[in-house]
Amino acid sequence: MTDNTNKIEMQLKDGTTEYWEHQTFARWASLIEGIQTVDQKLQDAKIPDTDNKWIKPLAFEKYIQERFHSMLRDTEVEHRIGNI
């Protein structure tokens, strides 16, 4: 039996539950934040959804690397106070 007390509980669509390490959650959260930031800029610039030339995997990887440490601290605090 594993100790999940310090992990983030994730309820999946299929009804199962996974427990994520803070590092895993922070990396995914950083990716989602990066995608949301790009999406907002594309909407502001009125670039159509069908234009996928903006997809730059290396840019997202760099964003995740730069944002990871602060996102990790943010998620640890939010988890500790019960928000996630």
Secondary structure, 3 states (H helix, E strand, C coil): CCCCCCCEEEECCCCCEEEECHHHHHHHHHHHHHHHHHHHHHHHCCCCCCCCCCCCHHHHHHHHHHHHHHHHHHHHHHHHCCCC
